[in-house]
Amino acid sequence: MLCQHLMDITKQQTDSTPFRSKLNNMKLNPQMVQRLYTEIVEKLNQYDKNYYRDLESNIASLFIESDFSKMPNDDISFNFTLGMTLNKQFKEKKENEDVSQSQ
């Protein structure tokens, strides 16, 4: 989700998605995902657009609690892609919660 959020921001600001080249055609392994996570968080901070601190914290907890080295690379790639796809649902839910809280 964070990755897609970053790509959405860069698309809006620069009309390109340069970070996509780091995704290795969505053929990922645990080391790649760990590297991507740190780079994504840093880029979001550089853009001053890191609105999803709770999500970032949850992902960090999953990294600590899980042993991704036992997960097949195809499953890692699938779950990463699934998270990117679900990003819009998370944004819509977050926006609806913000509207409800302001009423």
Phi, psi and omega in degrees: 000317180297322180297313180294323177301314178299316181294326176296319180295313180294326177296318179293319186275328186236357183058032175209167178232072184297336182291336181304327181296340179277354186273001173052043181054032179063026173256092191247158174226173184304318181295320179296316181295320178297317179296315180300318181303311182294321179292321180295312180300316180297317179296318178299321177293320178298320178282354185056043183231025182274081183275347188251058181296323178296317178297316178302317179295319178296319179295318179300318178298319178297321177298319182290319186278338188257153174250087183291345180293341178270353182269132177300146181302325178297322178292321178298313179298317180298312181295322177297314179296320177300317177299319178296321180293323182282354182306317182295321177296322179293318178297314181298318179297316180298316179296319179295321178295320180296319179295317180297319182290332182277349182275000000 
